[in-house]
Amino acid sequence: MSGAAALLAELQRRGLTLAVAESLTGGRLADAIVSVAGASAVFRGGVVAYSTDLKRSLLGVDGELLAEHGPIHPEVARQMAEGVCDLCRADVGLATTGAAGPDPQDGHQPGEVYVAVAGPGGFSVERLDLDGDRSGIRGATVDRLLAMAAGVLEAE
């Protein structure tokens, strides 16, 4: 069973809904989720907030936080996950932000990624330090976040 399928099965078992907020993954997370038959039972939707101003205006990420630290920060990931829950009226939110490369972004090396899960039991944020090319970093981010989210839900 894929990470997305396992997560969706757990969400459905618990009667919870899901939304995603993506930056560096650019829709790849939502694609992994909707590739699973029956995803519509729990998946409400998502936002690709690639630019920093959209993280603030659409997802409610604190403007001062973005001005001080930029978009690649653990608190930004947390606020994105919580913001997409509010925006999409979902129980669980997943978020990705980071540098996919090939060049550093605002002093952050390619592969520095923050992923977050927000849900009824609180939130969890992890820093990922990934190797590989742009596509590999994006794919690994999706895989790691889906596994993390399933783990967070199982622990609740």
C-alpha positions, 0 to 999 in steps of 0.5 A: 500500500502506498503512503498516500493510500495508507494515509487516506485509509487511516483518515477514512477510518477516523472520519477525518478530512484532509487538505494540503498546502504546497510550495516546493512540491508544486502540486505533486503532493495533491497528485499523489493523494488523488491518484488513489481511488476513493480519495474524494471520500476524505480529500477536500483540496489544496493550495499551491502557494509557490510565492511568499505573498500567497503564503500570507494572503491565502494561508494566513502565514504571519507576514512578520515571520515571512519578512524576518525568516523567509518562506523556508522555516519550520514555523512557516510550514506549521502555519501553512498546514494550519492555514489550509485546514481553515481555508478548506475546512479540513480536519488535517492539513499537510504542508511543504516548504523548502529549497528544491534546487538546483540553486540555493534559495535565500541562503538555504541549500537545495534539499533543506525542506520543512514539512508539517502536519496539523490536525485534531491532536496538534501539529508536527513539523520536521526538517528534511535534509535531502540529496538529489536533483530537483525532481528527486527532492520534490518526490522524496518530500512527498514520500516522507510527508505522507509517511510522517502524516500516517505516523502522526495519526497512528500515534494519536 
